[in-house]
Amino acid sequence: EDALEQGDLFVDVRTFEEYQAGAIPTAVNVSLFDHLERAQIGILYKHSGSAAALERGKTLVSPRIDSLLQRLSSYRTQPLIVYCARGGMRSASVARLLHHEGFQVRQLVGGYKRYRQHVLRFLEDLRWPLIVLHGQTGVGKTRVLKRLPHFLDLEDLAQHRSSLFGGIHRQPRTQKMFEGWLHHEFLRLPKSIPCFIEGESRKVGPVYLPNGLVASMREGKLVLLTASLETRIRRIVEEYRIVDEPSRMEADQIICSLKSALGGKRVVYLRERLRRGEIPEVVRVLLQEHYDLRYEHAMRSYRYDLEVSTENLNTAVQELLEYRNTL
């Protein structure tokens, strides 16, 4: 916990595949083995014992020691914490090597598994004062958030805009990576001041919100952001940037998936407008005939503590800050 809060540098010596699936945010990946090598050592350990696995590991690592030290040379003067999957031989061997070479180094006991347990406990028990920003698609919730102090941008943490088109120009994070970054962001927030956050469903793209955060959002102060249809269309066009062939193809596939919701004729119309580059018209139809209707149905029971126009973003930010000061 101290290392996470102090911002010590974590060195992840697992394979690149393990690192991609989930890692401590800001950790540097210096793989000791690749995916196939790790599998080979695991088979040796299972069938021939730890001595044979260790010997094979030494054979693989010995030619790479100079390269490993070179990759970490710029961090020689700062505290390092080395971890692997469970705090086993990989991290122990690298920690011993770095200590011998004069680095300030420690090993994370229990490895990434221990870190995951810590993160999951934190998120499950989470109760945080929140001001939750709601509003129709395109009102500028994210733009407002990024102008505020003490905010959480769930869509940025998930690398998905939480809509059918939300993955365009994004590489969505795994559940493990999302939860790690969420925990990382909470560590920088003062708990004595309500945090601003965008209202979301239980799912943001491919990831799910933890129970503790969902509970905190339900108990938070609800604010409704509003803007004209024209403003919303303009902001969506600016944000999604359907300007090249890959993004147009991706958008076309998504429009085709809406056939049951919009009807075949409407899908044909939208695809033709997309082909012609008439993106504002595509957005208008999707807002009026799909997103707005779904939003109104989902939010019909909500009661808001404040309503704020976002036609002028700076004015909206000032109103929100003044409102928080009254809490």
ABEGO torsion letter per residue (X at the ends): XAAAAAGBBBBBABBAAAAAAEBBBGBBBBBABBAAAAAAAAAAAAAAEAAAAAAAAAAAAAAAAAAAAAAAAAAAABBBBBBBAAGBAAAAAAAAAAAAAGBBBBBBBGEAAAAAAAAAAAAAABBBBBBBBBEBBGAGAAAAAAABBGBBBAAAAAGBAGBAAAABGBBBBBAAAAAAAAAAAAAABBAABBBBBBBBBABBEABBBBAAAAAAAAABBBBBBBBBAAAAAAAAAAAAGBABAAAAAAAAAAAAAAAAAAEAAAAAAAAAAAAAGBAAAAAAAAAAAAAAAAAAAAAAABBBABBBBAABAAAAAAAAAAAAAAX
